Amino acid sequence: MTEIFTQTTAQASWCRRTPKGGKSREVPLPRSVAARLRRHAEDCPPVAVTLPWGTLTGEPRTVELYLTTPAGTALTRSIFNSGVWKPAIRATGIPDDRHNGMHVLRHTYASVLLDAGESIKALSAYLGHADPGFTLRTYTHLLPTSEDRTRRAIDKALGEDQADEDGTEARDGLETA
């Protein structure tokens, strides 16, 4: 996402701007996500919206929004959180608290990439962190232990199943966000 939409509280108007920190970022788009977006666009065609860029008096620009409200307006974090995320959390019986807020999606994304072996440097860029050290400090508890990584690497090289002889799964040292 290179742009986000913000609502100014003073005038309750909308404008487009770059994400937090004023910088855009590029994140690789997996084929599976691209396919889901294509299907979504077939079911719910993108809506063209013209908004000022950066500030309420900025140059108007038209973009196609792939995620909108039923009324065809920009789907903001607060609208998604109150209208989609929190009802889904409550329906599953998961506690509706700050530990299960929408921000957990970001941590889930990070943990999936780390489990797949993505580097801290690349993850830092995807998340928009200025310092990979911050990313490492934030997500270090999600990294597999060195011993577990070593076991998995050798098992994989030898073509061995990672289950113990008694049939239980090998412990990988990963925790969820």
Accessible surface in RSA format (square Angstrom, percent):
REM  Atomic radii and reference values for relative SASA: ProtOr
REM  Chains: A
REM  Algorithm: Lee & Richards
REM  Probe-radius: 1.40
REM  Slices: 20
REM RES _ NUM      All-atoms   Total-Side   Main-Chain    Non-polar    All polar
REM                ABS   REL    ABS   REL    ABS   REL    ABS   REL    ABS   REL
RES MET A   1   157.09  81.4 107.66  71.3  49.43 117.7 115.37  98.1  41.72  55.3
RES THR A   2    67.60  48.1  63.05  63.9   4.55  10.8  44.83  60.2  22.77  34.4
RES GLU A   3    49.09  28.2  42.12  31.9   6.97  16.6   3.97   7.7  45.12  36.8
RES ILE A   4    44.46  25.3  42.41  31.6   2.05   4.9  44.46  32.0   0.00   0.0
RES PHE A   5    46.09  23.1  28.71  17.8  17.38  45.2  28.71  17.4  17.38  49.7
RES THR A   6    30.72  21.8  26.96  27.3   3.76   9.0  27.67  37.2   3.05   4.6
RES GLN A   7    89.84  50.2  68.84  50.3  21.00  50.0  12.70  27.0  77.14  58.5
RES THR A   8    42.19  30.0  36.00  36.5   6.20  14.8  42.19  56.7   0.00   0.0
RES THR A   9   136.67  97.2 107.90 109.4  28.77  68.6  82.15 110.3  54.52  82.4
RES ALA A  10    99.12  91.1  55.83  86.2  43.29  98.5  68.42  96.3  30.70  81.3
RES GLN A  11   125.09  70.0 100.47  73.4  24.62  58.6  33.48  71.3  91.61  69.5
RES ALA A  12    68.47  63.0  48.87  75.4  19.60  44.6  49.39  69.5  19.08  50.6
RES SER A  13    39.80  33.6  35.52  47.4   4.27   9.8  18.03  38.4  21.77  30.5
RES TRP A  14    68.61  27.5  61.98  30.0   6.63  15.6  42.86  22.9  25.75  41.8
RES CYS A  15     4.32   3.3   4.32   4.8   0.00   0.0   0.00   0.0   4.32   4.7
RES ARG A  16     4.53   1.9   4.53   2.3   0.00   0.0   0.00   0.0   4.53   2.7
RES ARG A  17    86.48  36.3  86.12  43.9   0.36   0.9  31.74  43.4  54.74  33.2
RES THR A  18    38.46  27.4  36.58  37.1   1.88   4.5  25.62  34.4  12.84  19.4
RES PRO A  19    10.01   7.3   9.89   9.0   0.12   0.4   9.89   8.2   0.12   0.7
RES LYS A  20   175.05  85.4 166.90 102.4   8.15  19.4 114.28 102.9  60.77  64.7
RES GLY A  21    69.23  85.4   0.00   N/A  69.23  85.4  35.08  96.3  34.15  76.5
RES GLY A  22    55.52  68.5   0.00   N/A  55.52  68.5  24.79  68.0  30.73  68.8
RES LYS A  23    83.04  40.5  78.85  48.4   4.19  10.0  64.63  58.2  18.41  19.6
RES SER A  24    65.46  55.3  42.86  57.2  22.60  52.1   7.17  15.3  58.30  81.7
RES ARG A  25    54.75  23.0  45.92  23.4   8.83  21.0  20.00  27.3  34.75  21.1
RES GLU A  26   156.75  90.0 138.63 104.9  18.12  43.1  55.97 108.3 100.78  82.3
RES VAL A  27    58.84  38.7  35.56  32.2  23.28  56.1  36.35  31.6  22.49  61.0
RES PRO A  28    82.40  60.1  63.45  57.8  18.95  68.9  75.79  62.6   6.61  41.1
RES LEU A  29   108.24  60.3  78.14  55.9  30.10  75.7  79.02  55.5  29.22  78.6
RES PRO A  30    73.26  53.4  61.54  56.1  11.73  42.6  73.26  60.5   0.00   0.0
RES ARG A  31   213.46  89.6 205.38 104.7   8.08  19.2  85.25 116.5 128.21  77.7
RES SER A  32    61.34  51.8  50.13  66.9  11.21  25.8  40.64  86.5  20.69  29.0
RES VAL A  33    61.63  40.6  61.57  55.7   0.06   0.1  61.63  53.5   0.00   0.0
RES ALA A  34    18.61  17.1  16.60  25.6   2.01   4.6  17.76  25.0   0.85   2.2
RES ALA A  35    28.64  26.3  27.67  42.7   0.97   2.2  28.20  39.7   0.44   1.2
RES ARG A  36   145.90  61.3 140.59  71.7   5.31  12.6  49.18  67.2  96.72  58.6
RES LEU A  37    72.11  40.2  71.42  51.1   0.69   1.7  71.89  50.5   0.22   0.6
RES ARG A  38   145.51  61.1 141.33  72.0   4.18  10.0  69.13  94.5  76.38  46.3
RES ARG A  39   128.73  54.0 128.32  65.4   0.41   1.0  62.17  85.0  66.56  40.3
RES HIS A  40    58.94  32.2  53.81  37.4   5.13  13.1  37.96  39.1  20.98  24.4
RES ALA A  41    23.79  21.9  18.31  28.3   5.48  12.5  18.92  26.6   4.87  12.9
RES GLU A  42   135.78  78.0 104.16  78.8  31.62  75.3  48.77  94.3  87.01  71.0
RES ASP A  43   117.42  82.3  86.61  86.2  30.81  72.9  25.52  60.1  91.90  91.7
RES CYS A  44    64.27  48.6  59.30  66.1   4.97  11.7  21.10  53.5  43.17  46.5
RES PRO A  45    91.62  66.8  83.24  75.9   8.38  30.5  83.24  68.7   8.38  52.1
RES PRO A  46    38.26  27.9  20.15  18.4  18.10  65.8  20.47  16.9  17.79 110.5
RES VAL A  47    51.58  33.9  48.28  43.7   3.31   8.0  51.58  44.8   0.00   0.0
RES ALA A  48    69.46  63.9  43.37  66.9  26.09  59.3  43.56  61.3  25.89  68.6
RES VAL A  49    27.27  17.9  23.09  20.9   4.18  10.1  27.27  23.7   0.00   0.0
RES THR A  50    80.00  56.9  55.32  56.1  24.68  58.8  39.44  53.0  40.56  61.3
RES LEU A  51    25.16  14.0  24.20  17.3   0.96   2.4  25.16  17.7   0.00   0.0
RES PRO A  52    26.94  19.6  26.94  24.6   0.00   0.0  26.94  22.2   0.00   0.0
RES TRP A  53    61.13  24.5  56.01  27.1   5.12  12.0  33.67  18.0  27.46  44.5
RES GLY A  54    30.49  37.6   0.00   N/A  30.49  37.6  16.94  46.5  13.55  30.3
RES THR A  55    81.81  58.2  78.00  79.1   3.81   9.1  75.27 101.1   6.54   9.9
RES LEU A  56    54.78  30.5  33.05  23.6  21.73  54.6  33.05  23.2  21.73  58.5
RES THR A  57   132.49  94.2  99.45 100.8  33.04  78.7  82.51 110.8  49.99  75.6
RES GLY A  58    19.24  23.7   0.00   N/A  19.24  23.7  14.04  38.5   5.21  11.7
RES GLU A  59   121.72  69.9 108.02  81.7  13.71  32.6  41.25  79.8  80.47  65.7
RES PRO A  60    90.01  65.6  75.49  68.8  14.52  52.8  75.49  62.3  14.52  90.2
RES ARG A  61    99.60  41.8  93.41  47.6   6.19  14.7  33.08  45.2  66.51  40.3
RES THR A  62    84.75  60.3  54.62  55.4  30.13  71.8  38.92  52.3  45.83  69.3
RES VAL A  63    34.07  22.4  27.01  24.5   7.06  17.0  34.07  29.6   0.00   0.0
RES GLU A  64   107.34  61.6  88.20  66.7  19.14  45.6  23.57  45.6  83.77  68.4
RES LEU A  65    17.23   9.6  14.73  10.5   2.50   6.3  16.48  11.6   0.75   2.0
RES TYR A  66    99.73  46.6  90.92  51.7   8.81  22.9  55.98  42.1  43.74  53.9
RES LEU A  67   105.34  58.7  96.52  69.1   8.82  22.2  98.05  68.9   7.29  19.6
RES THR A  68    41.02  29.2  18.39  18.6  22.63  53.9   0.93   1.2  40.09  60.6
RES THR A  69    15.76  11.2  11.57  11.7   4.19  10.0  12.20  16.4   3.55   5.4
RES PRO A  70   152.28 111.0 108.13  98.6  44.15 160.5 121.06  99.9  31.22 194.1
RES ALA A  71    89.49  82.3  49.90  77.0  39.58  90.0  62.42  87.9  27.07  71.7
RES GLY A  72    20.12  24.8   0.00   N/A  20.12  24.8  13.28  36.4   6.84  15.3
RES THR A  73    73.17  52.0  70.44  71.4   2.74   6.5  64.14  86.2   9.04  13.7
RES ALA A  74     8.57   7.9   4.79   7.4   3.78   8.6   5.07   7.1   3.50   9.3
RES LEU A  75    52.45  29.2  25.00  17.9  27.45  69.0  25.00  17.6  27.45  73.9
RES THR A  76    19.19  13.6  12.95  13.1   6.24  14.9  18.37  24.7   0.82   1.2
RES ARG A  77   186.68  78.4 173.75  88.6  12.93  30.8  58.21  79.5 128.48  77.9
RES SER A  78    78.79  66.6  69.24  92.4   9.55  22.0  53.00 112.9  25.79  36.1
RES ILE A  79    69.46  39.5  66.78  49.7   2.68   6.5  69.07  49.7   0.39   1.1
RES PHE A  80    53.28  26.7  53.27  33.0   0.00   0.0  53.28  32.3   0.00   0.0
RES ASN A  81    38.74  26.7  38.74  37.4   0.00   0.0   1.71   4.1  37.04  35.8
RES SER A  82    74.96  63.3  61.12  81.6  13.85  31.9  44.35  94.4  30.62  42.9
RES GLY A  83    51.95  64.1   0.00   N/A  51.95  64.1  29.23  80.2  22.72  50.9
RES VAL A  84    75.30  49.6  70.04  63.4   5.26  12.7  73.27  63.7   2.03   5.5
RES TRP A  85    37.55  15.1  37.36  18.1   0.19   0.4  37.55  20.0   0.00   0.0
RES LYS A  86    56.51  27.6  56.51  34.7   0.00   0.0  32.52  29.3  24.00  25.6
RES PRO A  87    55.01  40.1  47.30  43.1   7.71  28.0  50.60  41.8   4.41  27.4
RES ALA A  88    51.74  47.6  42.85  66.1   8.89  20.2  50.95  71.8   0.79   2.1
RES ILE A  89    15.96   9.1  15.61  11.6   0.35   0.8  15.96  11.5   0.00   0.0
RES ARG A  90   135.57  56.9 115.44  58.8  20.13  47.9  58.56  80.0  77.02  46.7
RES ALA A  91    91.87  84.5  47.09  72.7  44.78 101.9  59.93  84.4  31.93  84.6
RES THR A  92    94.63  67.3  57.49  58.3  37.14  88.5  66.14  88.8  28.48  43.1
RES GLY A  93    64.83  79.9   0.00   N/A  64.83  79.9  36.84 101.1  27.99  62.7
RES ILE A  94    76.70  43.6  70.47  52.5   6.22  15.0  72.59  52.3   4.11  11.2
RES PRO A  95    85.87  62.6  75.02  68.4  10.85  39.4  85.87  70.9   0.00   0.0
RES ASP A  96    59.21  41.5  26.91  26.8  32.30  76.4  14.12  33.2  45.09  45.0
RES ASP A  97    59.58  41.7  50.22  50.0   9.35  22.1  36.49  85.9  23.08  23.0
RES ARG A  98   208.06  87.4 173.44  88.4  34.62  82.4  78.81 107.7 129.25  78.3
RES HIS A  99   130.15  71.1 112.30  78.1  17.85  45.7  73.19  75.4  56.96  66.3
RES ASN A 100    35.33  24.4  33.11  32.0   2.22   5.3   1.48   3.6  33.84  32.7
RES GLY A 101    15.96  19.7   0.00   N/A  15.96  19.7  15.40  42.3   0.56   1.3
RES MET A 102    41.62  21.6  36.35  24.1   5.27  12.6  34.02  28.9   7.60  10.1
RES HIS A 103   111.91  61.2 102.93  71.5   8.98  23.0  74.45  76.7  37.46  43.6
RES VAL A 104    34.54  22.7  31.99  29.0   2.55   6.2  32.36  28.1   2.19   5.9
RES LEU A 105    85.28  47.5  79.74  57.0   5.54  13.9  80.18  56.3   5.10  13.7
RES ARG A 106    73.29  30.8  65.18  33.2   8.11  19.3  27.19  37.2  46.10  27.9
RES HIS A 107    50.15  27.4  50.15  34.9   0.00   0.0  32.73  33.7  17.42  20.3
RES THR A 108    62.69  44.6  62.10  63.0   0.59   1.4  48.85  65.6  13.84  20.9
RES TYR A 109    78.30  36.6  72.15  41.0   6.15  16.0  73.83  55.5   4.47   5.5
RES ALA A 110     0.00   0.0   0.00   0.0   0.00   0.0   0.00   0.0   0.00   0.0
RES SER A 111    18.42  15.6  15.20  20.3   3.21   7.4   6.98  14.9  11.43  16.0
RES VAL A 112    91.61  60.3  87.13  78.9   4.48  10.8  90.32  78.5   1.29   3.5
RES LEU A 113    37.10  20.7  37.10  26.5   0.00   0.0  37.10  26.1   0.00   0.0
RES LEU A 114     4.71   2.6   0.38   0.3   4.33  10.9   0.38   0.3   4.33  11.7
RES ASP A 115    71.22  49.9  56.28  56.0  14.94  35.3   6.88  16.2  64.34  64.2
RES ALA A 116    86.77  79.8  43.18  66.6  43.59  99.2  56.03  78.9  30.74  81.4
RES GLY A 117    63.38  78.2   0.00   N/A  63.38  78.2  34.76  95.4  28.62  64.1
RES GLU A 118    59.54  34.2  44.46  33.6  15.09  35.9   9.77  18.9  49.77  40.6
RES SER A 119    56.94  48.1  46.99  62.7   9.95  22.9  48.63 103.6   8.32  11.7
RES ILE A 120    33.16  18.9  29.09  21.7   4.07   9.8  29.09  20.9   4.07  11.0
RES LYS A 121   157.21  76.7 153.14  94.0   4.07   9.7  96.09  86.5  61.12  65.1
RES ALA A 122    23.20  21.3  17.12  26.4   6.08  13.8  22.89  32.2   0.31   0.8
RES LEU A 123     0.00   0.0   0.00   0.0   0.00   0.0   0.00   0.0   0.00   0.0
RES SER A 124     2.44   2.1   2.44   3.3   0.00   0.0   1.12   2.4   1.32   1.8
RES ALA A 125    58.94  54.2  46.18  71.3  12.76  29.0  54.87  77.3   4.07  10.8
RES TYR A 126    41.39  19.3  35.76  20.3   5.63  14.6  16.05  12.1  25.34  31.2
RES LEU A 127     6.88   3.8   4.51   3.2   2.37   6.0   4.68   3.3   2.19   5.9
RES GLY A 128    16.31  20.1   0.00   N/A  16.31  20.1   4.34  11.9  11.97  26.8
RES HIS A 129    32.23  17.6  18.39  12.8  13.85  35.4  15.59  16.1  16.64  19.4
RES ALA A 130    95.88  88.2  56.86  87.7  39.02  88.8  62.67  88.3  33.20  88.0
RES ASP A 131    68.39  47.9  66.15  65.8   2.24   5.3  28.44  66.9  39.95  39.8
RES PRO A 132    55.97  40.8  55.62  50.7   0.35   1.3  55.91  46.2   0.06   0.4
RES GLY A 133    22.90  28.2   0.00   N/A  22.90  28.2  19.90  54.6   2.99   6.7
RES PHE A 134    97.98  49.0  97.98  60.7   0.00   0.0  97.98  59.4   0.00   0.0
RES THR A 135     0.00   0.0   0.00   0.0   0.00   0.0   0.00   0.0   0.00   0.0
RES LEU A 136    76.37  42.5  76.37  54.6   0.00   0.0  76.37  53.6   0.00   0.0
RES ARG A 137   159.40  66.9 136.57  69.6  22.83  54.4  77.77 106.3  81.63  49.5
RES THR A 138    46.22  32.9  30.09  30.5  16.13  38.4  33.42  44.9  12.80  19.3
RES TYR A 139     3.58   1.7   3.58   2.0   0.00   0.0   1.33   1.0   2.24   2.8
RES THR A 140    71.36  50.8  64.04  64.9   7.32  17.4  40.50  54.4  30.86  46.7
RES HIS A 141    93.34  51.0  77.47  53.8  15.87  40.6  68.88  71.0  24.46  28.5
RES LEU A 142     2.33   1.3   1.31   0.9   1.03   2.6   1.31   0.9   1.03   2.8
RES LEU A 143    51.71  28.8  43.30  31.0   8.40  21.1  43.30  30.4   8.40  22.6
RES PRO A 144     9.70   7.1   5.74   5.2   3.96  14.4   5.74   4.7   3.96  24.6
RES THR A 145    64.38  45.8  56.74  57.5   7.64  18.2  61.82  83.0   2.55   3.9
RES SER A 146    65.90  55.7  59.98  80.1   5.92  13.6  30.45  64.9  35.45  49.7
RES GLU A 147   108.86  62.5 104.14  78.8   4.72  11.2  49.94  96.6  58.92  48.1
RES ASP A 148    12.21   8.6  11.17  11.1   1.04   2.5   1.51   3.6  10.70  10.7
RES ARG A 149   116.88  49.1 114.23  58.2   2.65   6.3  47.95  65.5  68.93  41.8
RES THR A 150    79.51  56.5  74.06  75.1   5.45  13.0  57.52  77.3  21.99  33.2
RES ARG A 151   138.12  58.0 132.63  67.6   5.50  13.1  67.10  91.7  71.02  43.0
RES ARG A 152    52.14  21.9  51.15  26.1   0.99   2.4  26.99  36.9  25.15  15.2
RES ALA A 153    59.88  55.1  46.09  71.1  13.78  31.4  54.93  77.3   4.95  13.1
RES ILE A 154    97.14  55.3  97.14  72.4   0.00   0.0  97.14  70.0   0.00   0.0
RES ASP A 155    41.37  29.0  41.37  41.2   0.00   0.0   0.21   0.5  41.16  41.0
RES LYS A 156   166.28  81.1 149.00  91.4  17.28  41.1  98.08  88.3  68.20  72.6
RES ALA A 157    83.85  77.1  41.45  64.0  42.41  96.5  53.67  75.6  30.18  80.0
RES LEU A 158   122.37  68.1  97.47  69.7  24.90  62.6 102.74  72.2  19.63  52.8
RES GLY A 159    68.69  84.7   0.00   N/A  68.69  84.7  35.38  97.1  33.31  74.6
RES GLU A 160   103.12  59.2  90.23  68.3  12.89  30.7  19.12  37.0  84.00  68.6
RES ASP A 161   116.68  81.7  91.50  91.1  25.18  59.5  44.42 104.5  72.27  72.1
RES GLN A 162    65.54  36.6  60.74  44.4   4.80  11.4  21.24  45.2  44.30  33.6
RES ALA A 163    33.17  30.5  15.03  23.2  18.15  41.3  15.29  21.5  17.88  47.4
RES ASP A 164    75.79  53.1  64.70  64.4  11.09  26.2  19.00  44.7  56.79  56.6
RES GLU A 165   189.69 108.9 147.33 111.5  42.37 100.9  70.08 135.6 119.61  97.7
RES ASP A 166   112.97  79.1  73.52  73.2  39.45  93.3  49.97 117.6  63.01  62.8
RES GLY A 167    55.29  68.2   0.00   N/A  55.29  68.2  31.11  85.4  24.18  54.2
RES THR A 168    74.28  52.8  68.84  69.8   5.43  12.9  68.57  92.1   5.71   8.6
RES GLU A 169   143.14  82.2 124.07  93.9  19.08  45.4  61.45 118.9  81.69  66.7
RES ALA A 170    42.25  38.8  25.02  38.6  17.23  39.2  27.17  38.3  15.07  39.9
RES ARG A 171   201.23  84.5 179.76  91.6  21.46  51.1  75.29 102.9 125.94  76.3
RES ASP A 172    51.13  35.8  48.71  48.5   2.42   5.7   9.91  23.3  41.23  41.1
RES GLY A 173    13.13  16.2   0.00   N/A  13.13  16.2   4.61  12.6   8.53  19.1
RES LEU A 174    46.18  25.7  20.70  14.8  25.48  64.0  20.80  14.6  25.37  68.3
RES GLU A 175   107.15  61.5  95.14  72.0  12.01  28.6  36.81  71.2  70.34  57.4
RES THR A 176   127.18  90.5 109.76 111.3  17.42  41.5  81.25 109.1  45.93  69.4
RES ALA A 177    55.84  51.3   5.31   8.2  50.53 114.9  28.71  40.4  27.13  71.9
END  Absolute sums over single chains surface
CHAIN  1 A    12538.8      10030.0       2508.7       7410.5       5128.3
END  Absolute sums over all chains
TOTAL         12538.8      10030.0       2508.7       7410.5       5128.3
